[in-house]
Amino acid sequence: MGCSSPEEPAIAGRTRTLPDTQGNATAGREIFFRKASPKCFICHAIGADKEKAGPNLQDVGTRYDRGELLDALLHPSRQIADGFSVQIIETQSQGLVVGVVARETPSLLIRNELGDEIAVSLDQVLSRRTSERSMMPDDLIDSLSDQDLLDLLAFLESLAGEPAR
């Protein structure tokens, strides 16, 4: 589905050297929204899209440079955005619920990797802990060619606050 189990071990020392060329943002947009891997759109919204399990990327191009974006793609658990830490919640009635807390009211509203919201009654919670792992898998971009990755980076760099859809 594009999102990993938060219990998988980290892949240490991952690097990727890319050619010193520019990507094509239009081609990168197609990669972001395509149904085949890496399926970025499943976990990340852009602009006014429905909130999802990952951060909204509407202005990611103004917040990070190319090196930081590449590092985030290679090492998604290195720096997890505020409010997007994965919670692992064991419940009496629903078993294990894994996702990001969308709201905490009289119950927990957990957003899973598809953006679906699951209500968990606080009186049903047996245990709750925060995972050190991002929901984004470490190997998500491994299937991309260097050109595809350059194009995806160009698209992400182009996101400067304007809705992309």
Secondary structure, DSSP 8 states (H G I E B T S, - for coil): -----TTS---TT------S----HHHHHHHHH-SSTT-HHHH---TTS---SS---TTHHHH--HHHHHHHHH-TTTS--TT---EEEEETTTEEEEEEEEEESSEEEEE-TTS-EEEEEGGGEEEEEE-SS-SS-TTTTTTS-HHHHHHHHHHHHH-SSS---
